[in-house]
Amino acid sequence: MRKLFVSILVLGLVPAANAAFIQVGGQTGDTFNVLQNTAITIVSDNASSWLGYIIVQDGGVGTLSNATALSAAGNMGNVSPYSEAGWGTGYQVTVAQSPGGSPAIAVGPQFSMNFVGTVGQSARISLFADPEFTIPVASVLITIVPEPMTLLLLGLGSLLLRRRK
């Protein structure tokens, strides 16, 4: 009965979904150049319950892993793997609180996860949190670039190879 109540509560509040967005490595925007491995955080500016999906859209490179619901997602905040052919792979995320539960839902970072991609490739990461789950509330194009040290080592290696000839 309690789960049914929470499900109804969550689904009932979805039309009034809060503004949520994706932070990549602590930065917010539409496009990011990141290292192969980076932290992605879902941040909310509202303390309401919501349900959504964060995915790497089909055709994009990279994977999301080690997803964690943070305390700001409430005591019933949850994250579970999600995949649908033709759409994408990632996680279903739920922000919810049982009556009188602690910790309460709070404004701020509610979920954290890792993104791993292939150097030189791009991926579209989207967060869907609307009743139809068709319009992303946050979507960013992530272009993966190698870290400066990797570029330096590749450059030095190519100089040594060139010098031997």
C-alpha positions as CSV (number, residue, x, y, z in Angstrom):
1,M,0.0,0.0,0.0
2,R,2.8,2.3,0.9
3,K,4.6,1.7,-2.5
4,L,1.3,2.3,-4.3
5,F,0.9,5.6,-2.5
6,V,4.4,6.7,-3.3
7,S,4.0,5.7,-7.0
8,I,0.8,7.7,-7.3
9,L,2.4,10.6,-5.5
10,V,5.4,10.5,-7.9
11,L,3.4,10.1,-11.0
12,G,0.9,12.8,-9.9
13,L,3.7,15.3,-9.4
14,V,5.5,14.6,-12.7
15,P,3.4,17.1,-14.6
16,A,4.7,19.8,-12.3
17,A,8.2,18.5,-12.8
18,N,11.0,20.5,-11.4
19,A,13.7,22.1,-13.4
20,A,16.4,19.6,-13.5
21,F,19.7,19.7,-15.5
22,I,22.9,17.8,-16.0
23,Q,26.2,18.9,-14.8
24,V,29.3,17.5,-16.4
25,G,32.5,17.7,-14.3
26,G,30.7,20.4,-12.3
27,Q,30.0,22.6,-15.4
28,T,26.5,23.3,-16.8
29,G,25.9,24.0,-20.5
30,D,24.9,22.5,-23.8
31,T,28.3,21.2,-25.0
32,F,31.3,19.9,-23.1
33,N,34.7,18.7,-23.9
34,V,35.6,16.2,-21.3
35,L,38.2,13.6,-20.5
36,Q,37.5,10.0,-21.2
37,N,36.1,9.5,-17.6
38,T,34.0,12.2,-16.1
39,A,31.4,12.7,-13.3
40,I,27.8,13.5,-14.3
41,T,25.5,15.0,-11.7
42,I,21.7,15.5,-12.0
43,V,20.8,18.7,-10.2
44,S,17.3,20.0,-9.3
45,D,16.3,23.5,-8.3
46,N,13.1,22.2,-6.7
47,A,12.3,19.9,-3.7
48,S,9.5,18.0,-5.4
49,S,9.2,14.3,-6.3
50,W,9.9,13.3,-9.9
51,L,10.6,10.4,-12.1
52,G,12.8,10.4,-15.2
53,Y,15.5,8.7,-17.3
54,I,19.1,9.7,-18.1
55,I,20.4,8.0,-21.2
56,V,23.2,7.9,-23.7
57,Q,21.1,8.1,-26.9
58,D,21.3,5.2,-29.4
59,G,24.1,5.8,-31.9
60,G,26.2,7.7,-29.4
61,V,29.3,6.4,-27.8
62,G,30.1,6.0,-24.2
63,T,28.4,4.5,-21.2
64,L,27.0,5.6,-17.8
65,S,28.0,3.6,-14.8
66,N,28.1,3.7,-11.0
67,A,24.9,5.7,-10.6
68,T,24.1,6.7,-7.1
69,A,21.0,8.4,-5.5
70,L,22.3,11.2,-3.3
71,S,20.6,12.2,0.0
72,A,18.9,15.2,-1.7
73,A,16.8,12.6,-3.7
74,G,14.9,11.7,-0.5
75,N,14.8,8.6,1.5
76,M,13.1,6.7,-1.3
77,G,15.2,8.2,-4.1
78,N,16.3,5.4,-6.4
79,V,18.3,4.7,-9.5
80,S,18.0,1.5,-11.6
81,P,19.5,0.4,-15.0
82,Y,17.3,1.2,-18.0
83,S,17.6,0.3,-21.7
84,E,15.2,0.5,-24.6
85,A,16.1,-0.4,-28.2
86,G,15.9,2.6,-30.5
87,W,16.1,5.1,-27.6
88,G,19.1,4.6,-25.4
89,T,20.8,3.1,-22.4
90,G,21.2,4.6,-19.0
91,Y,19.2,4.8,-15.8
92,Q,15.7,5.4,-14.5
93,V,15.9,7.9,-11.6
94,T,13.2,8.5,-9.0
95,V,13.2,11.3,-6.4
96,A,10.7,10.5,-3.6
97,Q,10.2,10.6,0.1
98,S,8.0,8.5,2.4
99,P,5.7,10.4,4.8
100,G,7.9,11.7,7.6
101,G,11.0,10.1,5.9
102,S,14.5,11.4,6.5
103,P,16.4,12.7,4.6
104,A,13.9,14.9,2.9
105,I,14.0,15.8,-0.8
106,A,16.2,18.8,-1.2
107,V,17.3,21.3,-3.8
108,G,20.7,20.5,-5.3
109,P,22.6,17.4,-6.6
110,Q,20.3,14.4,-6.5
111,F,22.1,11.8,-8.5
112,S,25.7,11.1,-9.5
113,M,27.2,8.8,-12.0
114,N,30.3,8.2,-14.2
115,F,30.6,8.6,-18.0
116,V,33.2,6.8,-19.9
117,G,33.7,7.4,-23.6
118,T,36.1,6.9,-26.5
119,V,38.7,9.6,-27.1
120,G,37.7,11.8,-30.1
121,Q,34.1,10.7,-30.1
122,S,30.8,12.4,-29.1
123,A,27.8,11.3,-27.2
124,R,24.4,12.9,-26.5
125,I,23.4,12.5,-22.9
126,S,19.7,13.3,-22.2
127,L,17.6,13.6,-19.1
128,F,13.9,13.1,-19.6
129,A,11.5,14.1,-16.8
130,D,8.1,14.8,-18.3
131,P,4.8,12.8,-18.4
132,E,5.4,11.4,-21.9
133,F,9.2,11.0,-21.5
134,T,9.6,12.4,-25.0
135,I,11.0,15.9,-24.4
136,P,14.4,16.1,-22.7
137,V,14.6,18.7,-19.9
138,A,18.4,18.6,-20.2
139,S,20.5,17.3,-23.1
140,V,24.1,17.9,-23.7
141,L,26.5,16.9,-26.4
142,I,29.7,15.6,-24.9
143,T,32.9,15.5,-27.0
144,I,35.6,13.4,-25.4
145,V,39.1,14.7,-25.7
146,P,42.2,13.3,-24.2
147,E,43.8,14.9,-21.2
148,P,46.9,17.2,-21.8
149,M,49.3,14.6,-20.5
150,T,48.1,12.0,-22.9
151,L,48.5,14.5,-25.8
152,L,52.1,15.3,-24.6
153,L,53.0,11.6,-24.4
154,L,51.7,11.0,-27.9
155,G,53.6,14.0,-29.2
156,L,56.9,12.9,-27.6
157,G,56.4,9.3,-28.8
158,S,55.9,10.5,-32.4
159,L,59.0,12.7,-32.1
160,L,61.1,9.7,-31.0
161,L,59.7,7.6,-33.8
162,R,60.5,10.3,-36.3
163,R,64.0,10.8,-35.0
164,R,64.9,7.1,-35.4
165,K,64.2,7.1,-39.1
